[in-house]
């Protein structure tokens, strides 16, 4: 149960950070995929809208991709 709640909290934080960025889902997905992510763009979009849950390693990769992209834009 705790792992599920942790995953939901991580998803909420990631979605908020994504909404604050100027990125679109395709940009984020492309970078996520290039660093080893294996979820499709539609799964990423569903995850960011709260209707799909990624596995923990995939959530971490997505967070890392978002961080790297934000850092490259000076955010």
N, C-alpha and C positions, 0 to 999 in steps of 0.2 A: 504494500500500500504506500509506504513512504517513497519508494522509487517512482511510483506513478505520480505522486504529488510533486516530487522533485522535477520530473519530466514536464509536468504542466507548468510549473513555475519557470523552468528554463525556457519553455516555448513562449510564455508570456513576455519574458524579458527580451527574447530574440525578436519577437513580433514588434514590440515597442521600438527597439533599436532600428529595425528595418523601416518602420513607418517614419522615423525621424530622418532617415537617409534619403538621398535623391536617387536611389537605385531602383531599378525595376526587377521583377522576379527573374527574368532571363539573365540579366547581368550577374545577379547573385548566384543563380544556379550554375552558370558557366564557370565562375571561379570556384565554387564548391566542388563541381565535378572535376575540374582540373587539378584539385589537390586530393582527389581520391574519394569524393562522395559518390554514392551509388544510387541515390534516389533520383527520380525523374523530376523535371520542372513542375509538373502538375502536383506531385507529392509535396514538393517544397511549398508551392502556393497554398495547398490545403493545410499544411502544417502551420504556416504563418497566419492562416485564418482560423486556426483552432479546431479544424475538423479532421486532423490526421496526426498521428504520433510517430515520430521517427525513433529508431533505435538509439540508445545513448551515444554510441560512437558517431553516428550520423548527425545527431544534434550538436555534438562538440565540433565536428568538421564544419557544419553550417555556421556556427558561432565564430569559428576561426576565420572562415571566408568573409563573413560580414565585418569582422574586426580588420582584416587585411585591406579590404576595399575601403572601409571608412578611413583607415590610416593613410591610404594612398591619396585620398581626397582631402586630407588634412583635418578630419573630424576627430 
